[in-house]
Amino acid sequence: MKGYWHIAAGSGLAAAFGAGQDNYWPVAVYLLWVFYLHLRGRIGRLPTAIALVSMAFFLVYLPSPQGLPDTKDIPASPYIGEIASAITVTESRLEFLFREAEAGSLVSVTQFNRSPTDGLPSEIRYGASCVIAGNMEIPSPSSNPGQFDYANYLYSNGISYQLLINSSEAIRCEGGSGVAAALLHFRHTLLQLVTDNLGDNMAAWTSALVLGDDSLIPEETVKLFQRWSLSHVLAISGLHVGLLASFIYMFFVKLNITTKEKAEWSLLIFFPFYVLMAGGEPSVLRASMMICTLVLLRKIGWKLHTADILSIAFILLILWDRYVIYHVGFQLSFAVTFSLILSAGWFSQSESRYFQILNISVVAQLMILPLLFTYFNYFQPLSILLNSLIVPYFSLFVIPFSFLSFLLIPLPNSVVHKIDACFSWLHFHMLDLIHWVDNQASFPLVMGEWPLWLMVAYYVTLILFMMGIELGKKKEAVIYSCCLVSVILYPALQPYFSPEGKITMLDVGQAEAIIVELPYRRGVFMVDAGSHFSYSDMEASDHVFERVIKPYLYSHGIQKLDAVIVTHEDTDHSGSLDFMMDQIKMEQVITSPFYVVEEGTLSIWQRKGIDHTMAKGGDTIRIGGQTLHILAPIEDRGSVNQNSLVFYTQVGGKSWLFTGDITAEEEKEMLKRYLLLKADVLKVAHHGSNTSTSMEFAVQIAPEYALISVGRDNRYGHPAPDVIDTLSQTTVLRTDTHGAIQFRFHGKRGTFYRYLP
């Protein structure tokens, strides 16, 4: 197997691609490539046989992440089993994995809305045998394009169900002894020591970079690092493990504490324990397994290439957990490490240490680019330069200081606070620099998920480009670099050449948000941007924007809106607007003249270059060539709902009427004013409330389709049975049962699609 481990690992990767996409042409392509190499005499019979055998094994062994378990298979409460993970406790949530004994299923146990003062019984720990009373369910799948599918995420991690509990009193446990339980308890003790004895800032970064718990780092900082592809420095990664291994080895050897051989044995003993101590993330597992594999191979006299060692670690991790290959962190960690191994020769050609770091950053970012777009739809090109600055800073200062901070715990508080002040001063300046770059130099690429064929084309072109650079073939390198840029820009430019348009009513619960995308990307605008209330402060929540609106826009490569039409002030129609302004460029906000805009909000719009356009009945507005005829309001009706902006337009061969939250009284006024008013598609007013959509209105409008944005099991009883009866001759599409509703059109022909079956 020496020199052929990458063949077996490649088979596992191809099989995972096939299972993950539910399309097995990657398997066929990989096997054809192996046979091609064999026929050309590049590889012999043994590696060819290895490819075939390992492919057959992985096709049987790896699960498909597609699909969900059946509700009829859910066992009855109470549930008996064993805690199968560390306990995650935050101010508002308790969570852990539970191996249910009857079905043998892995279950995610969660308690939401937990009070910070709630205690956690000591018997609730890893490995404990427990009886849990709660409500076991299959999480609802995503109901919008681009939305994170939590149900499929759990299933792709081997977790079948979610068990919701009201309090920790619903859990009765006993036992839970053993090495793993003791180590996790020790980890919890260390986290408590760090929190109690170090300053807040130093404790947050030490907990994250040494013990793998980033819960103390401010959410704003976490999001900032995510936007700039710096998340890997917030989590314990191969960089951390490599630095720690070097420190341990040099500590024992250079101080003559022990011999090199015994120092290597200390690494073998230490890192399996450290994996548990650090939370068991895939990047830690990968790096620790590579170090242990390297040491063991040296002990038995085997000299393998680094790619073989990486491949062995890859295979061992999959054998340890067959679902780990679908973990984003696993994929990113191995992709980056593999690219750095292949590019080691090019890195060594540069004599400048800084340019070596810059080259490493370039290769690492290029390697994971398709994954970033697939999972996050977002990439900052300047993150390559920022990584080349931040990674050395963390490597040389923050990470070593975080490990050494444990030595500060026994010191007096006055000394610790002074050291923390020095650390905080420097660290805050570095964070300020990242914030400055974020504010002044943010030019992100936003695009949707890459199809598999495009990813294959990208990686083939990237390999050819890197080969050209390493071999000094400048002409070929320039040609392939142009091809690489073309591949990257293809999904971003594709909408501008597409004749297809879309109108999407998003499923935002008891709120409204409709996105209109015109053909050839002539214009993109929204009708309402609703949100929910945050019951903690009774203000608009960013939940809808962060989990529904932004994922949809980003997954469709939209980072600029030509307009947002806000029909009226209610939070369920306007609440996401403030959150959108910070991350989505908007040209204008369109309201009625009777929409009350606060002075502070107007100032923000002006500062961000957003025009405020007011329109009332009789006006005409054009957005990207699309004409909107404003029908109401004509005058101030004295009520927010009654002042809703109503407009009519024709698109995709159909006439559309958008009605906001008007009442039956406004409907009657419109019928008098526009005697011939009809519409093929009616956006039903006020979520289907019986205060609107009168029989007289429905008969004259005579819609073919009626769209209702409404929350599941809402407390208002929307849509009202009377309204549904009124629309009995109409095809009713509603978000609570159909999820997002999308009308795709080409010219004057279009079709409605339901996101949920």
SULFEN-V526294 format. One record per residue. N is the residue number from 0. RES is the residue in one small letter. OMEGA is omega as a letter, one per 40 degrees, with the letter a starting at -180 (NA if undefined). Layout:
n | res | omega
N | RES | OMEGA
N | RES | OMEGA
This chain:
n | res | omega
0 | m | a
1 | k | a
2 | g | a
3 | y | a
4 | w | a
5 | h | i
6 | i | i
7 | a | i
8 | a | i
9 | g | i
10 | s | i
11 | g | i
12 | l | i
13 | a | i
14 | a | i
15 | a | i
16 | f | a
17 | g | i
18 | a | a
19 | g | a
20 | q | a
21 | d | a
22 | n | a
23 | y | i
24 | w | i
25 | p | i
26 | v | a
27 | a | a
28 | v | a
29 | y | a
30 | l | i
31 | l | i
32 | w | i
33 | v | i
34 | f | i
35 | y | i
36 | l | i
37 | h | a
38 | l | i
39 | r | i
40 | g | a
41 | r | i
42 | i | a
43 | g | a
44 | r | a
45 | l | i
46 | p | i
47 | t | i
48 | a | i
49 | i | i
50 | a | a
51 | l | a
52 | v | a
53 | s | i
54 | m | i
55 | a | a
56 | f | a
57 | f | i
58 | l | i
59 | v | a
60 | y | a
61 | l | i
62 | p | i
63 | s | i
64 | p | a
65 | q | i
66 | g | a
67 | l | i
68 | p | a
69 | d | a
70 | t | a
71 | k | i
72 | d | a
73 | i | i
74 | p | a
75 | a | i
76 | s | e
77 | p | a
78 | y | a
79 | i | i
80 | g | a
81 | e | i
82 | i | a
83 | a | i
84 | s | i
85 | a | a
86 | i | i
87 | t | a
88 | v | i
89 | t | a
90 | e | a
91 | s | a
92 | r | i
93 | l | a
94 | e | i
95 | f | i
96 | l | a
97 | f | i
98 | r | a
99 | e | a
100 | a | a
101 | e | a
102 | a | a
103 | g | a
104 | s | i
105 | l | a
106 | v | i
107 | s | i
108 | v | a
109 | t | i
110 | q | i
111 | f | i
112 | n | i
113 | r | i
114 | s | i
115 | p | a
116 | t | a
117 | d | i
118 | g | i
119 | l | a
120 | p | a
121 | s | a
122 | e | i
123 | i | a
124 | r | a
125 | y | i
126 | g | a
127 | a | i
128 | s | a
129 | c | i
130 | v | a
131 | i | i
132 | a | a
133 | g | a
134 | n | a
135 | m | a
136 | e | i
137 | i | a
138 | p | i
139 | s | i
140 | p | i
141 | s | a
142 | s | a
143 | n | i
144 | p | i
145 | g | a
146 | q | i
147 | f | a
148 | d | a
149 | y | a
150 | a | i
151 | n | i
152 | y | i
153 | l | a
154 | y | i
155 | s | i
156 | n | i
157 | g | a
158 | i | a
159 | s | a
160 | y | i
161 | q | a
162 | l | a
163 | l | i
164 | i | a
165 | n | i
166 | s | i
167 | s | i
168 | e | i
169 | a | a
170 | i | i
171 | r | a
172 | c | i
173 | e | i
174 | g | i
175 | g | i
176 | s | a
177 | g | a
178 | v | a
179 | a | i
180 | a | i
181 | a | i
182 | l | i
183 | l | i
184 | h | i
185 | f | i
186 | r | i
187 | h | i
188 | t | i
189 | l | i
190 | l | i
191 | q | i
192 | l | i
193 | v | a
194 | t | a
195 | d | a
196 | n | i
197 | l | i
198 | g | a
199 | d | a
200 | n | a
201 | m | i
202 | a | a
203 | a | a
204 | w | i
205 | t | i
206 | s | a
207 | a | a
208 | l | a
209 | v | a
210 | l | i
211 | g | i
212 | d | a
213 | d | a
214 | s | a
215 | l | i
216 | i | a
217 | p | a
218 | e | i
219 | e | i
220 | t | i
221 | v | a
222 | k | i
223 | l | i
224 | f | i
225 | q | a
226 | r | a
227 | w | i
228 | s | i
229 | l | a
230 | s | a
231 | h | i
232 | v | i
233 | l | a
234 | a | i
235 | i | a
236 | s | i
237 | g | i
238 | l | a
239 | h | a
240 | v | i
241 | g | i
242 | l | a
243 | l | i
244 | a | i
245 | s | a
246 | f | a
247 | i | a
248 | y | a
249 | m | a
250 | f | a
251 | f | a
252 | v | a
253 | k | i
254 | l | i
255 | n | i
256 | i | a
257 | t | a
258 | t | i
259 | k | a
260 | e | a
261 | k | i
262 | a | i
263 | e | i
264 | w | i
265 | s | i
266 | l | i
267 | l | a
268 | i | a
269 | f | a
270 | f | i
271 | p | i
272 | f | a
273 | y | i
274 | v | i
275 | l | a
276 | m | a
277 | a | i
278 | g | i
279 | g | i
280 | e | a
281 | p | a
282 | s | i
283 | v | i
284 | l | a
285 | r | a
286 | a | a
287 | s | i
288 | m | i
289 | m | i
290 | i | a
291 | c | i
292 | t | i
293 | l | a
294 | v | a
295 | l | i
296 | l | i
297 | r | a
298 | k | a
299 | i | i
300 | g | i
301 | w | i
302 | k | a
303 | l | i
304 | h | a
305 | t | i
306 | a | i
307 | d | i
308 | i | i
309 | l | a
310 | s | i
311 | i | i
312 | a | i
313 | f | a
314 | i | a
315 | l | i
316 | l | i
317 | i | i
318 | l | i
319 | w | i
320 | d | a
321 | r | i
322 | y | a
323 | v | a
324 | i | i
325 | y | i
326 | h | a
327 | v | i
328 | g | i
329 | f | a
330 | q | a
331 | l | a
332 | s | a
333 | f | i
334 | a | i
335 | v | a
336 | t | i
337 | f | a
338 | s | a
339 | l | i
340 | i | a
341 | l | a
342 | s | a
343 | a | a
344 | g | i
345 | w | i
346 | f | a
347 | s | a
348 | q | a
349 | s | i
350 | e | a
351 | s | i
352 | r | a
353 | y | a
354 | f | i
355 | q | i
356 | i | i
357 | l | i
358 | n | i
359 | i | i
360 | s | a
361 | v | a
362 | v | a
363 | a | a
364 | q | i
365 | l | a
366 | m | a
367 | i | a
368 | l | i
369 | p | i
370 | l | i
371 | l | i
372 | f | a
373 | t | a
374 | y | a
375 | f | i
376 | n | a
377 | y | i
378 | f | i
379 | q | i
380 | p | a
381 | l | i
382 | s | i
383 | i | i
384 | l | a
385 | l | i
386 | n | a
387 | s | i
388 | l | a
389 | i | a
390 | v | i
391 | p | i
392 | y | i
393 | f | a
394 | s | a
395 | l | a
396 | f | a
397 | v | a
398 | i | i
399 | p | a
400 | f | i
401 | s | i
402 | f | a
403 | l | a
404 | s | i
405 | f | i
406 | l | a
407 | l | a
408 | i | a
409 | p | a
410 | l | i
411 | p | a
412 | n | a
413 | s | i
414 | v | a
415 | v | a
416 | h | i
417 | k | i
418 | i | i
419 | d | i
420 | a | i
421 | c | i
422 | f | a
423 | s | a
424 | w | a
425 | l | a
426 | h | i
427 | f | i
428 | h | i
429 | m | i
430 | l | i
431 | d | i
432 | l | i
433 | i | i
434 | h | i
435 | w | i
436 | v | a
437 | d | a
438 | n | a
439 | q | a
440 | a | a
441 | s | i
442 | f | a
443 | p | i
444 | l | i
445 | v | i
446 | m | a
447 | g | a
448 | e | i
449 | w | i
450 | p | a
451 | l | a
452 | w | i
453 | l | i
454 | m | i
455 | v | i
456 | a | a
457 | y | a
458 | y | i
459 | v | i
460 | t | i
461 | l | i
462 | i | i
463 | l | i
464 | f | a
465 | m | i
466 | m | i
467 | g | i
468 | i | a
469 | e | a
470 | l | i
471 | g | i
472 | k | a
473 | k | a
474 | k | i
475 | e | a
476 | a | i
477 | v | i
478 | i | a
479 | y | i
480 | s | i
481 | c | i
482 | c | a
483 | l | i
484 | v | i
485 | s | i
486 | v | a
487 | i | a
488 | l | a
489 | y | a
490 | p | i
491 | a | a
492 | l | a
493 | q | i
494 | p | a
495 | y | i
496 | f | a
497 | s | i
498 | p | a
499 | e | i
500 | g | a
501 | k | i
502 | i | a
503 | t | i
504 | m | a
505 | l | i
506 | d | a
507 | v | i
508 | g | a
509 | q | i
510 | a | i
511 | e | i
512 | a | a
513 | i | a
514 | i | i
515 | v | i
516 | e | a
517 | l | a
518 | p | i
519 | y | i
520 | r | i
521 | r | i
522 | g | i
523 | v | i
524 | f | a
525 | m | i
526 | v | a
527 | d | i
528 | a | a
529 | g | i
530 | s | i
531 | h | i
532 | f | i
533 | s | a
534 | y | i
535 | s | a
536 | d | i
537 | m | i
538 | e | i
539 | a | a
540 | s | i
541 | d | a
542 | h | a
543 | v | a
544 | f | a
545 | e | a
546 | r | a
547 | v | a
548 | i | a
549 | k | i
550 | p | i
551 | y | a
552 | l | a
553 | y | a
554 | s | i
555 | h | i
556 | g | a
557 | i | i
558 | q | i
559 | k | i
560 | l | i
561 | d | i
562 | a | i
563 | v | i
564 | i | i
565 | v | a
566 | t | i
567 | h | a
568 | e | a
569 | d | a
570 | t | a
571 | d | i
572 | h | a
573 | s | a
574 | g | a
575 | s | a
576 | l | a
577 | d | i
578 | f | a
579 | m | a
580 | m | a
581 | d | a
582 | q | i
583 | i | i
584 | k | i
585 | m | i
586 | e | a
587 | q | i
588 | v | a
589 | i | i
590 | t | i
591 | s | i
592 | p | a
593 | f | i
594 | y | a
595 | v | i
596 | v | a
597 | e | a
598 | e | a
599 | g | i
600 | t | i
601 | l | i
602 | s | i
603 | i | i
604 | w | a
605 | q | a
606 | r | a
607 | k | i
608 | g | a
609 | i | i
610 | d | i
611 | h | a
612 | t | i
613 | m | a
614 | a | i
615 | k | a
616 | g | a
617 | g | i
618 | d | i
619 | t | a
620 | i | i
621 | r | i
622 | i | i
623 | g | a
624 | g | i
625 | q | a
626 | t | i
627 | l | i
628 | h | a
629 | i | a
630 | l | a
631 | a | e
632 | p | i
633 | i | a
634 | e | a
635 | d | a
636 | r | i
637 | g | a
638 | s | a
639 | v | a
640 | n | a
641 | q | i
642 | n | a
643 | s | i
644 | l | a
645 | v | i
646 | f | a
647 | y | i
648 | t | i
649 | q | a
650 | v | i
651 | g | i
652 | g | a
653 | k | i
654 | s | a
655 | w | i
656 | l | i
657 | f | a
658 | t | a
659 | g | i
660 | d | a
661 | i | i
662 | t | a
663 | a | i
664 | e | i
665 | e | i
666 | e | a
667 | k | i
668 | e | a
669 | m | i
670 | l | i
671 | k | a
672 | r | a
673 | y | a
674 | l | a
675 | l | a
676 | l | i
677 | k | i
678 | a | i
679 | d | a
680 | v | i
681 | l | i
682 | k | a
683 | v | a
684 | a | i
685 | h | i
686 | h | i
687 | g | i
688 | s | i
689 | n | i
690 | t | a
691 | s | a
692 | t | i
693 | s | i
694 | m | i
695 | e | a
696 | f | a
697 | a | a
698 | v | a
699 | q | a
700 | i | i
701 | a | a
702 | p | i
703 | e | i
704 | y | i
705 | a | a
706 | l | a
707 | i | i
708 | s | a
709 | v | a
710 | g | i
711 | r | i
712 | d | a
713 | n | a
714 | r | a
715 | y | a
716 | g | i
717 | h | e
718 | p | a
719 | a | i
720 | p | i
721 | d | a
722 | v | i
723 | i | i
724 | d | i
725 | t | a
726 | l | a
727 | s | i
728 | q | a
729 | t | i
730 | t | a
731 | v | i
732 | l | a
733 | r | a
734 | t | a
735 | d | i
736 | t | a
737 | h | a
738 | g | i
739 | a | i
740 | i | a
741 | q | i
742 | f | i
743 | r | a
744 | f | i
745 | h | a
746 | g | a
747 | k | i
748 | r | a
749 | g | a
750 | t | i
751 | f | i
752 | y | i
753 | r | a
754 | y | i
755 | l | a
756 | p | NA
